[in-house]
Amino acid sequence: MAPTLHSSDDYKLLEARLKTLLPEEYQDRYEEVKPVSMGSAGLKYDKDGRVAWDKIWGSFCDLAMAGGPPHRGTLLAPATKAEIALDPAGYAEVVDELCRGVEMVTGLAAERSSVSGWIHVDCPSNSMAGWLVRAINMENVSAHADGMVLHLPAGPSFQLEKEIKNVVVSIAKTCHYWLGHTSVAQHRAIADLFKVMETESPLIQAPFSNRDTRTIGFEKLRDKIAKEIHSKTGLHATGRERHGWLGIDCRDVRPAVWMMRVMVASNVLCRREGNSIYVPVNPASDRSGARVVQLVARCYRFAVEESVIVA
């Protein structure tokens, strides 16, 4: 008899890691969480006509990490240098409002990043930044972590009720779960887990600069990864690759949610758009793409063994 997923030492390790990452309320029920949205809260304004970011939400949808609906249906990416150069004044206004909103909803210091297209947020620990970067990407908002610094996207075309709100909501939602739904003991367990995972293999993120995703070398690597994943799993690339991510069609929402969580527990950022997962293509941290291919193939094998996917 073929081993079931629950008899696999590899999967048991991943499942334990996933439970460590999830807020306690989800640890024994994440398979029950449905990707159904509560709806979008409207903006509120103070007496000066500015958005009162800290007065908008009383509760949040389930975390995408736990299987809830991602905040956005598609990825919100940072603007390119060329886009910023066309409207530097508009970009400055967006950055100022993003930083004001982030500080109001989190209490964390936020300022314009030295890297175009981003703001940076100072977190009190590496583990908080590491957890947030995983959770926010799963909400389909670009995020990048570097030590205790968390970067969030910005662009001159960002609108107050759309992209600016998306960024503020994503960090408000994830900080709400990190600060209000995980204990100090769990924060320590997550910090220890990240150290172990980083020793085994460093976290693979999407490239920090959009410039890195516009080269012939990047495109060749993306196509190579897509071909090898198809060879090992039969899953097809979506053809909707964007900003350092490769989309893989998982055929239905349930296997996409399931595989996304397992990939993140394997120390690879992952997110979902509909029936597809997106994995990073990063020549700097996974030069040949071999690690992403290996982990997607392993994730697929577990999904087949558990009958999440019918091969």
Stockholm file with secondary structure:
# STOCKHOLM 1.0

chainA/1-311         MAPTLHSSDDYKLLEARLKTLLPEEYQDRYEEVKPVSMGSAGLKYDKDGRVAWDKIWGSFCDLAMAGGPPHRGTLLAPATKAEIALDPAGYAEVVDELCRGVEMVTGLAAERSSVSGWIHVDCPSNSMAGWLVRAINMENVSAHADGMVLHLPAGPSFQLEKEIKNVVVSIAKTCHYWLGHTSVAQHRAIADLFKVMETESPLIQAPFSNRDTRTIGFEKLRDKIAKEIHSKTGLHATGRERHGWLGIDCRDVRPAVWMMRVMVASNVLCRREGNSIYVPVNPASDRSGARVVQLVARCYRFAVEESVIVA
#=GR chainA/1-311 SS CCCCGGGCHHHHHHHHHHHHHSCGGGTTTGGGCCCCCCCCCCCCBCTTSCBCGGGSCSCCCCCGGGTCCCSSSSCBCCCCHHHHHHCHHHHHHHHHHHHHHHHHHHCCCEEECSSTTEEEEECSSHHHHHHHHHHHHHTTBCCEEETTEEEEECCTTCCIIIIIHHHHHHHHHHHHHHHHSSCHHHHHHHHHHHHHHHHHSCCBCCCSSGGGGSSHHHHHHHHHHHHHHHHHHCCCBCSCCBTTEEEEECSSHHHHHHHHHHHHHTTBCCEEETTEEEEECCTTTSTTSHHHHHHHHHHHHHHHHTTSSCC
#=GC SS_cons         CCCCGGGCHHHHHHHHHHHHHSCGGGTTTGGGCCCCCCCCCCCCBCTTSCBCGGGSCSCCCCCGGGTCCCSSSSCBCCCCHHHHHHCHHHHHHHHHHHHHHHHHHHCCCEEECSSTTEEEEECSSHHHHHHHHHHHHHTTBCCEEETTEEEEECCTTCCIIIIIHHHHHHHHHHHHHHHHSSCHHHHHHHHHHHHHHHHHSCCBCCCSSGGGGSSHHHHHHHHHHHHHHHHHHCCCBCSCCBTTEEEEECSSHHHHHHHHHHHHHTTBCCEEETTEEEEECCTTTSTTSHHHHHHHHHHHHHHHHTTSSCC
//
